Amino acid sequence: MTGMRWGIIGGAVTVAIGAGIVFGVIQSGSKVERFHVGGEVRRLSGDHLKLKDGRIVEFAGLRLPYDDEPNSAESRETLTKWVAEEGVRLLFDDEKEDDKGRLQAYVYANDTSINERLLREGLAFAKLRRGHQKFRQEFLIAQNEARRERRGIWQTLEPATDGPFMLDEVGASFHRPDCVKVRDAQTAMIEIKGTSAAFDSGCAPCGKCRP
């Protein structure tokens, strides 16, 4: 690890080692982002990575297809290929952990944003929850490109379906009106007319009612 060098276009990078912690700092203008090195990936499960140091990481700003959704196997196989043989770095947003103590992060392999790449290849849905807005514009552009080019999940998923649906802006998901999550919601939802508006807002389809 002591010979590691990180190069970022348009910014300066430093690497510091101390007390067993390795981190990189990217400086762009007055904005400084801190990347914590996650180490090698040990196992993939759903939307999560398990690192060799035991930490569980959930991708911020997206969700991968569930097992019975289109391209779920391809999504995970591709993700495994991208990160299995490389160390990963973790960039955190306003919300660093979920209520189960799992890290929520933007994952980088070398200098490539795996989150954005998954969206651009049509291998994930944007899910821009509150606290995960750092790359909102970039993620929506990447997803819109995949939708337009009918890549990955967008080959079989209709890019626009009429509603009505209920949209949860806090959790960044949308649902059928009779979904149990709508009934049990702790926050108010808004009605939308179709899936296109939901995708444009950075919300992903519910995993239970599958709108």
N, C-alpha and C positions, 0 to 999 in steps of 0.2 A: 504493500500500500504506500510505502514511503516514496516510491518513484512515480506516483500518479500525477498526471498533469491533465487539467481540464481546459479546453479552449472553447470559448463562447464568442460568436461573431457579434460585434457591436458592444462588447462589455469587457470588463476586467474580471479575472477569476483568481482567487487565492485558495490555497488548501492549507489547513492547519491541523496539526496532530497534537493532542494533549489529553492526558488522562484516559487514553483509549478511545477518544471520540474523534472522528474524522468528519470534517464538514467543508463545504465549498461556499464561497460567497460570490455572487454575481452582482456587479455594480453597473447600473445603467442610469446615467444622470444622477438624480438624488435618491433613486429607489434601490434598495438593497434586498436581495432575496437570499435566504439561507437554505442550502440543500443539506439534508442529513443523509449520510450514506447508509443504505439499507443492507448491503451485502448481497450475497447470492440468494436466489430464490430456491426454496426447498420444495414447495408444493403449491399448486394452484387449486382453488376450490371456489366455484361460482365466480363472484366478482372479486374474490380475495386472493392475495398472495400470502404465503407463509414464508417468512425469511428464516435463514438458518439460525439467527439469534432468537427465534421463537416468536417474534412479533407478527401480528396479523395486520395486513394492510388492505383496505378497501379503496378502490379507485374513486377519486373525487370527480364529480362532474359528469358521470356516465353510469350506465349499467349495461352489463353484457346480456345477451339473450339467455333466457332460461332453457332448460334441457329440451322442452317440447316446443320451443320456438325455432323459426328458420335460422339456419347457419350457426346454431349454438356450438356444435362440434368444431366447425371451421374456426369460429372465433377463439375458442380456447386453444386449439392446436396452433393457430397462428401466434397467439400471445405467448404460448410456451416456447415456440421457436425464437421469438424476439428476445426473450429475457432469460431463458434457461442457462445460457452459457456466459452471461455477463452480470456484473454487479449492477445494482440499481440505486438510484438516488431518489429521495423523497422530498417533494416540495409541498409545504403545508399552506392551507388557506386560513380563513378566520376560524373555522371549526377544524381542530386537529384530530379529535377523537369522537367516536359515536358513544351512545349511552352504554355500550358494552365494553368500552375501553379499547376498541380496535382503532388503529390509526386510519385516517382518511387523508389520502395524499395524491398529488400528481406524481406519476411514476416516470422516471427517466432512465433509459438505458443508453450509456454514453451521453450524447447530448440530444437524443431524440425523445420527444414527448410521446410516450406510449399511449397516453390518454387521447391525444389529438389524432395520432395515427390510427387507432382503432376506429374512431369516428369517421375519419376520411376514407377508410377502406370499407365502411358499411358493416363493421363488426361489433358495433355497440350503439346504444341510444344515448343521446345527450340527456343528462338528468341534473340540471343546474339548481340544486337546492340552495336555500339561503345559507350563506357561509361558504359557498363554493362558487363564487362569481368571478374569481380572478381572471379566468380565461374565457369568459362568456362569449365574447365576440368571435374569438378564434375557434371555439368548439362549435358554435352555430354555423360558421362558414364551412368548417370541415364536414359537418353533418349535411348541410344543404348541398354540398358538392356530391356527396355519396348518394343522396336522394335523386339529384338531377341525373347522375350517371347510372343509376340503378345498380349500385354495387352492393355486394353482400346481402344483408337482410332486406334491402330495398328491391331486390330482384323479385321477391315473392310477396312482400308486404305492400299493400296499396299505399301510395304516398299521400292520398287524401280520401277519407271516408266520412260521410255525413253523420252527424250526431243526433241528438245532443249527448254531450259528455260532461262530466264534472271534473274540474281542474283544481288540484291542490297546489297552490303556489309555493307553500312552505316546503312540502316534500317533493315538489317537482314531478308529480305524476298525474295521470288523468284516468278516469274511471267511467264505467257504465253507471247510469243513475241508480240502478238497483244493487250496486256492489256493496258488500258488507263494509268495506272501508269508508264508503260514503256515509253509511248509517252510523258508524262508530267514530266518525271524524271528530277530533277535538278542536279543530279550527274550521272556519267557514270556507266553503269551496265556491267557485264561480262556474256558471254554465257556459260552455262553448259549443259552437255549431258543428265542428268537425275536427278530425285528427290533424289536419294541416296546421291549424292555428296552435294546437298543442305542441307539435314538433317545433314550430317556429318560436315558441316561447321557451324552449329548452326543457320540456316535460316528457317523460317516458311513459309508455302504456303500463297500466297496473298489471302485476304478475298474477293476480287472482282472477279478475273478471275479463282480462285480455280484450280491451275495447278495439 
